[in-house]
């Protein structure tokens, strides 16, 4: 596991977390303001989104629903 710097899009607080190397988007809870946000590791950088502002592919819940629905087609 490596370390990854993530930044809260609400209050700009930066934290270091353990990262498993996967590029899937995930939810994080800011330890400073308490807001939940999405971080998505990408090649060379990390994208951050407020809840409700990410496209479906970058929202973990929406992505899971979309991936499951494609399996049924």
Rosetta blueprint (number, residue, H / E / L):
1 X L
2 X E
3 X E
4 X E
5 X E
6 X E
7 X E
8 X L
9 X L
10 X L
11 X L
12 X L
13 X L
14 X E
15 X E
16 X E
17 X E
18 X E
19 X E
20 X L
21 X L
22 X L
23 X L
24 X L
25 X L
26 X E
27 X E
28 X E
29 X E
30 X L
31 X L
32 X L
33 X L
34 X L
35 X L
36 X E
37 X E
38 X E
39 X E
40 X E
41 X E
42 X E
43 X L
44 X L
45 X E
46 X E
47 X E
48 X E
49 X E
50 X E
51 X L
52 X L
53 X L
54 X L
55 X L
56 X H
57 X H
58 X H
59 X L
60 X H
61 X H
62 X H
63 X H
64 X H
65 X H
66 X H
67 X H
68 X H
69 X H
70 X H
71 X H
72 X H
73 X L
